Amino acid sequence: MPNLRGFEFWRSTLQEARFVVAPMVDQSELAWRLLSRRHGAQLCYTPMLHAQVFVRDANYRRENLYNEACAEDRPLITQFCANNPEVFVQAALLAQDYCDAIDLNLGCPQMIAKRGHYGVFLQDEWELLQKMIKLANEKLSVPITCKIRVFEDLDKTVGYARMLEKAGCQLLTVHGRTREQKGAVTGVASWEHIKAVRKAVSIPVFANGNIQHLSDVERCIQETGVHGVMSAEGNLHNPALFEGRSPPVWEMAEEYLEVVRKHPPCTLSFVRAHLFKLWHHTLQIHQDLREELAKVKNLQGLEDVSKQLRLRCQEEIAREKESGERQAGELPFPHWICQPYIRPLPKEVVANGSSGGPEARNSVSHKRALEDSDGAANTLSKNKLKKKARNPNKNFCPEKKPKYIKCEQCGNPKGNKCVFNLCRGCCKKKAYKEVADCPSHGLRFNAKAAKLRAEKEIQDPPDGTALQCRAQPPALL
């Protein structure tokens, strides 16, 4: 396969894709991609894969890519997270025959990405990113693409995008949120940043952020000039988003379960998570079935719960037809219609009167208002709020943990008391090579070697004492 460049790649291989399903951890698996393609998606990404695990674990490769080969599932881009150029290229070489491009994840803002030192937490290490993309661009037969988040400073964002293009990136997806915009402070994505990047680079650009309906897709393309629009949460709540339809939830749920049956195996946790997203608004009303959906342990059980939800919704529709009245609610459509989920404000902010329109509530300034002087969010998760209610005297806002110290060789978090300042994997290799000990990681290569030498000396000492002892009669020993 020729390594096509930029717009040639977008036109010929990606067939000028405009409607794109985002790479989502444990959520953009084969069955969901096929469902999305049936309803208007023109390009899909695999879930984010860990490059180091992909290289060393054949089962991981088989479960996440090799077994999912499907003629209907193209064009397809495989996304990796990585922080080492050689490992990234090794993983990409193993994956390139099963996809149309390799994407480097530079946008994941979650804590696991911070601990592993990948995703958006590489956005300040431009020299490392240049090495990774240049090496991959030289070695691979498919193009390299990148998905990034923006800096608050627009000029820095533009410089960042130009650097990636110069290094060899052939297509750039720009998520218009900063590293800090996640969870309760996700806020509104900045299309202004996306538009500036689009004007500054000469490769195709996809936009990501604020996409809940097809009208948002069209407006984003008009306002920013991008070549395609990527959806994540909007797609999870309505797989028919790119068709411009809002079908009944059970229609999408039943079709998805049919695809899962047709293309096994599909991890049960993935299927359950998709049903929770699809039925999100209905499950707020039917809490008993929400608990049931969480408990069932097989695909048939998930199908049964989905059928019960459909029957309850249809009964409610019948009652409304008879009465001629629709129950009032906060949602724009009845709860059984596929529609986006708008993340609510933290209770503390509502109590303090920080209201306003959705843009005001989700703005970067609103996010800052939620942060303390150290920049840490002053809100608690739902689980911690429940625990606090049970135990009000306990401190659920501990001091900020110190930043993880990196392993000197691979960049992963090092052991706290490692004698070599390495992670366990690198420490084991070094200790084995140098016949050394590391008590922190429980490695005793030197101690074991000394023990073996001592045992050998007892069995065969240099002065021949053992031979004399063996020559004596047993009674004299």
C-alpha positions in Angstrom: 0.0 0.0 0.0 1.5 3.4 -1.0 2.0 5.9 1.8 -0.3 8.6 0.5 0.1 12.2 1.7 -2.4 14.6 3.2 -5.3 15.5 0.9 -4.5 12.6 -1.5 -4.9 10.2 1.4 -8.2 11.9 2.6 -9.6 11.8 -0.9 -8.6 8.4 -2.2 -8.4 6.2 1.0 -10.8 8.0 3.3 -13.1 8.8 0.4 -13.5 12.4 1.6 -15.0 11.3 4.9 -16.9 14.1 6.7 -18.7 12.1 9.4 -16.3 10.4 11.8 -16.8 8.2 14.9 -14.1 9.0 17.5 -11.7 6.6 19.1 -13.3 5.7 22.5 -11.7 3.4 25.1 -13.8 0.2 25.3 -16.6 1.9 23.3 -15.7 2.1 19.6 -15.4 -1.7 19.2 -16.3 -3.5 15.9 -20.0 -3.9 16.6 -20.5 -0.3 17.5 -18.5 0.9 14.5 -20.6 -1.3 12.2 -23.8 0.1 13.7 -22.5 3.7 13.3 -21.6 3.0 9.6 -25.1 1.8 8.9 -26.4 5.1 10.1 -24.2 7.6 8.3 -20.7 7.3 9.7 -18.1 7.4 6.9 -14.9 6.8 9.0 -14.3 5.1 12.3 -11.3 4.8 14.7 -10.5 1.8 16.9 -10.5 2.2 20.6 -7.2 3.6 21.9 -4.7 0.8 22.1 -1.6 0.8 24.4 1.4 0.4 22.1 3.6 -1.3 24.6 1.0 -3.9 25.5 0.2 -4.4 21.8 3.8 -5.2 21.0 4.4 -7.7 23.8 0.9 -9.4 24.1 -0.3 -11.5 21.1 -3.7 -12.0 22.8 -4.2 -8.3 23.1 -3.5 -7.9 19.4 -5.9 -10.7 18.5 -8.7 -9.4 20.7 -8.4 -5.8 19.8 -7.6 -5.8 16.1 -6.7 -9.0 14.4 -9.9 -10.9 15.0 -12.0 -7.8 14.1 -11.0 -7.7 10.4 -14.2 -7.1 8.5 -14.7 -5.9 4.9 -17.6 -3.6 6.0 -15.3 -1.9 8.6 -13.3 0.3 6.2 -11.9 2.9 6.1 -10.5 2.4 9.6 -7.8 4.2 11.6 -6.0 2.4 14.5 -5.1 4.7 17.4 -2.2 4.1 19.8 -1.1 5.8 23.0 2.7 5.7 23.4 5.6 7.7 24.7 8.5 5.9 23.1 9.3 6.2 19.3 10.6 2.7 18.9 7.7 1.1 20.7 5.2 3.2 18.8 6.7 2.2 15.5 6.8 -1.5 16.5 3.1 -1.5 17.4 2.2 0.4 14.2 4.1 -2.1 12.0 2.1 -4.9 13.6 -1.2 -3.1 13.0 -0.7 -1.4 9.6 -1.9 -4.3 7.5 -5.3 -4.2 9.3 -6.2 -0.6 8.9 -5.8 2.5 6.6 -3.7 4.8 8.9 -2.1 4.9 12.4 -3.2 7.6 14.8 -1.1 8.9 17.7 -3.3 9.8 20.7 -2.3 13.2 22.0 -5.7 14.1 23.5 -6.6 11.7 26.3 -6.8 13.8 29.5 -7.7 11.1 32.0 -5.6 10.3 35.2 -4.5 6.9 33.7 -2.9 8.9 30.8 -1.2 11.1 33.3 0.2 8.2 35.2 1.3 6.4 32.1 2.7 9.6 30.6 0.8 9.6 27.3 -2.1 11.3 25.6 -2.5 15.0 26.2 0.3 14.9 28.8 2.8 14.7 26.0 1.7 18.0 24.5 4.6 20.0 26.0 7.3 17.5 24.8 7.6 18.7 21.2 11.0 17.2 20.6 9.8 13.7 21.6 6.7 14.0 19.4 8.8 15.0 16.4 10.9 11.9 16.9 7.9 9.6 17.2 6.1 11.0 14.1 9.2 11.3 11.9 10.3 7.7 12.7 6.8 6.3 12.0 6.5 8.3 8.8 9.8 6.8 7.6 9.0 3.2 8.5 5.3 2.7 7.8 3.5 2.1 4.6 0.4 3.9 5.9 0.0 7.5 6.9 0.4 8.9 10.4 -2.4 11.0 11.9 -2.7 12.8 15.3 -5.5 13.7 17.6 -4.8 16.7 19.9 -6.3 19.0 22.4 -5.7 22.7 22.3 -3.6 25.0 24.5 -5.5 28.0 26.0 -3.1 30.2 24.0 -4.3 30.2 20.4 -0.8 31.0 18.9 0.7 28.1 20.8 -2.0 25.8 19.5 -1.2 26.9 15.9 2.5 26.4 16.5 1.8 23.0 17.9 -0.2 21.9 14.9 2.4 23.2 12.5 5.1 21.3 14.3 3.1 18.0 14.0 2.5 18.7 10.3 6.2 19.4 9.7 7.2 16.1 11.5 5.0 14.1 9.1 1.4 14.1 10.4 -0.9 13.7 7.4 -4.2 14.4 9.0 -5.0 16.3 12.2 -8.0 16.0 14.5 -8.4 19.0 16.9 -10.5 18.6 20.0 -11.2 22.2 20.9 -10.8 21.7 24.7 -7.8 22.1 26.9 -6.2 19.4 29.0 -8.1 20.6 32.1 -11.5 20.6 30.5 -12.9 17.2 31.5 -15.5 15.7 33.9 -17.6 18.3 35.7 -15.7 21.1 34.1 -15.8 19.8 30.5 -17.2 23.1 29.2 -17.6 24.2 25.6 -15.0 23.4 22.9 -13.4 26.3 21.2 -14.2 26.3 17.5 -12.1 29.4 17.2 -8.9 27.4 18.0 -10.0 24.7 15.5 -10.5 27.4 12.8 -7.1 28.9 13.4 -5.4 25.5 13.1 -7.3 24.8 9.8 -6.1 28.0 8.3 -2.5 27.4 9.5 -1.8 23.9 8.1 -1.9 22.4 4.7 -3.2 19.0 5.6 -6.9 17.8 6.3 -8.3 18.8 9.7 -11.1 17.2 11.6 -13.0 19.0 14.4 -14.1 17.4 17.7 -16.3 19.0 20.3 -19.8 20.4 20.8 -21.4 17.9 18.4 -24.8 16.7 19.5 -27.0 16.9 16.4 -26.4 16.8 12.6 -27.1 20.6 12.5 -24.0 21.0 14.8 -21.9 19.1 12.3 -23.0 21.3 9.4 -22.5 24.5 11.4 -19.1 23.4 12.6 -17.9 22.8 9.0 -19.3 26.2 7.9 -17.7 28.1 10.8 -14.3 26.4 10.9 -13.7 25.2 7.4 -12.7 21.7 8.5 -12.9 18.7 6.2 -14.7 16.4 8.7 -16.3 16.4 12.1 -15.7 13.7 14.8 -18.3 12.8 17.4 -17.9 10.8 20.6 -20.6 11.3 23.3 -23.1 12.5 20.7 -22.6 9.2 18.8 -22.9 7.1 21.9 -26.3 8.5 22.8 -27.5 8.5 19.2 -25.8 6.3 16.6 -28.0 7.8 14.0 -26.7 11.3 14.6 -25.0 11.5 11.2 -28.3 10.6 9.5 -30.0 13.6 11.2 -32.5 11.3 12.9 -33.5 10.8 16.5 -35.0 7.3 16.5 -36.6 5.4 19.4 -33.9 4.1 21.7 -35.1 0.5 21.5 -34.6 0.6 17.7 -30.9 1.4 18.1 -30.5 -0.9 21.1 -32.0 -3.9 19.3 -30.0 -3.3 16.1 -26.8 -3.0 18.1 -27.5 -6.3 20.0 -28.2 -7.9 16.6 -24.8 -6.8 15.3 -23.1 -8.1 18.5 -24.7 -11.5 17.9 -23.6 -11.5 14.3 -19.9 -10.5 15.1 -18.8 -12.3 18.2 -16.9 -12.1 20.5 -17.8 -8.8 22.0 -16.9 -8.1 25.6 -20.0 -8.0 27.8 -18.8 -4.9 29.7 -18.7 -3.0 26.3 -22.3 -4.0 25.4 -23.6 -3.1 28.9 -21.9 0.3 28.7 -23.5 1.0 25.4 -27.0 0.1 26.7 -26.5 2.3 29.7 -25.7 5.2 27.3 -28.5 4.5 24.9 -31.1 4.1 27.7 -29.6 6.8 29.9 -32.7 9.1 30.2 -35.2 6.2 30.5 -33.1 4.5 33.3 -33.4 7.7 35.3 -37.1 6.9 35.6 -37.0 3.1 35.8 -34.3 2.7 38.5 -35.2 -1.0 39.1 -34.2 -1.9 35.6 -31.1 0.2 35.9 -30.0 -2.1 38.8 -31.0 -5.1 36.8 -29.0 -4.0 33.8 -25.9 -3.7 36.1 -26.4 -7.2 37.5 -27.0 -9.5 34.6 -24.1 -11.6 33.5 -24.7 -12.6 29.9 -25.9 -11.2 26.6 -29.3 -12.8 26.9 -29.8 -11.0 30.2 -28.9 -7.6 28.7 -31.3 -8.3 25.8 -34.1 -9.1 28.3 -33.6 -5.9 30.2 -33.6 -3.9 27.0 -36.9 -5.5 26.0 -38.5 -4.7 29.4 -37.5 -1.1 28.9 -39.0 -1.0 25.5 -42.3 -2.5 26.7 -42.5 0.1 29.5 -41.9 3.0 27.1 -44.5 1.6 24.7 -47.0 1.4 27.6 -46.3 5.0 28.5 -46.7 6.1 24.8 -50.1 4.3 24.7 -51.3 6.0 27.9 -50.2 9.4 26.5 -52.2 8.8 23.3 -55.3 7.8 25.3 -55.1 10.9 27.5 -53.9 13.2 24.7 -51.3 14.8 27.0 -47.6 14.4 27.2 -45.9 14.5 30.6 -43.8 17.6 31.0 -40.1 17.2 31.5 -36.7 18.9 31.1 -35.7 17.0 28.0 -36.5 18.4 24.5 -37.8 15.0 23.4 -39.5 12.1 25.3 -37.0 10.1 27.3 -37.4 7.1 24.9 -36.0 9.1 21.9 -32.2 9.1 21.2 -30.9 12.5 22.3 -27.8 14.0 23.8 -27.0 14.0 27.5 -26.1 17.4 28.9 -23.7 17.0 31.8 -25.2 18.8 34.9 -23.3 21.5 36.9 -21.7 20.5 40.2 -24.2 21.0 43.0 -21.8 23.4 44.8 -21.9 25.8 41.8 -25.7 25.7 41.6 -25.9 26.4 45.3 -23.6 29.4 45.0 -25.8 30.9 42.3 -23.4 30.5 39.3 -26.1 30.0 36.8 -26.6 31.3 33.3 -26.9 29.8 29.8 -25.1 26.6 28.8 -22.2 28.5 27.3 -21.7 30.6 30.4 -21.9 27.6 32.6 -19.5 25.5 30.5 -16.9 28.3 29.8 -13.3 28.2 30.8 -13.8 30.9 33.3 -16.5 28.8 35.0 -14.0 25.9 35.1 -11.5 28.2 36.8 -14.1 29.2 39.4 -14.3 25.6 40.4 -10.6 25.3 41.0 -8.6 26.2 44.1 -5.3 28.1 44.2 -3.3 25.0 43.2 -5.5 24.4 40.2 -7.2 21.2 41.6 -10.9 20.8 41.1 -12.8 21.5 44.3 -15.6 19.0 43.5 -16.2 15.5 44.6 -17.3 12.5 42.6 -20.7 10.9 43.1 -19.1 8.0 45.0 -17.2 10.3 47.3 -20.3 12.4 47.9 -22.1 9.2 49.0 -19.2 8.2 51.3 -19.2 11.7 52.8 -22.9 11.5 53.6 -22.2 8.2 55.5 -19.1 9.6 57.2 -19.3 13.4 57.3 -16.2 13.7 59.6 -13.8 12.1 57.2 -11.7 14.3 54.9 -12.4 13.4 51.3 -10.3 16.3 49.9 -6.7 15.2 50.7 -3.7 17.3 49.8 -2.7 17.0 46.2 -0.4 14.1 45.6 3.1 14.8 44.4 3.7 14.5 40.6 4.9 11.0 39.5 8.6 10.7 39.0 9.4 9.1 35.6 11.4 6.0 35.0 14.8 7.1 33.5 14.5 4.7 30.6 10.8 4.3 29.5 9.0 7.3 31.0 6.5 5.2 33.1 6.2 5.9 36.8 9.3 4.7 38.7 9.3 2.7 41.9 9.2 4.9 45.0 12.4 3.4 46.5 13.9 1.7 43.4 17.7 1.8 43.7 18.0 2.4 40.0 15.2 5.0 39.7 13.4 2.8 37.2 9.9 1.2 36.8 9.7 -2.5 37.7 10.1 -3.8 34.1 13.3 -1.7 33.5 14.6 -2.4 37.0 14.3 -6.2 36.5 16.2 -6.1 33.2 19.0 -3.9 34.7 19.2 -6.0 38.0 19.4 -9.2 36.0 22.1 -7.8 33.7 24.3 -6.4 36.5 23.4 -9.3 39.0 22.2 -6.7 41.5 19.4 -6.4 44.1 16.4 -4.0 44.4 14.5 -4.5 47.7 11.8 -2.1 46.5 10.8 -4.3 43.6 11.6 -7.6 45.5 14.5 -8.5 43.1 17.3 -10.6 44.7 19.6 -11.5 41.8 22.9 -10.8 43.8 21.6 -12.5 46.9 20.6 -15.6 45.0 24.0 -15.7 43.2 25.8 -15.4 46.5 23.7 -18.2 48.0 24.5 -20.5 45.1 28.3 -19.7 45.4 28.2 -20.5 49.1 26.4 -23.8 48.5 28.9 -24.8 45.8 31.8 -24.0 48.1 30.3 -26.3 50.8 29.9 -29.1 48.4 33.3 -28.7 46.8 35.7 -26.4 48.8 39.0 -25.5 47.2 41.2 -27.2 49.9 39.7 -30.6 49.3 38.1 -30.8 52.8 34.8 -32.2 51.3 36.7 -35.1 49.8 38.4 -36.0 53.1 35.1 -35.8 54.9 33.5 -38.1 52.3 36.4 -40.6 52.8 35.7 -41.0 56.6 33.5 -43.7 57.9 30.0 -42.5 58.7 30.4 -43.1 62.4 33.3 -40.6 62.6 31.6 -37.8 60.8 
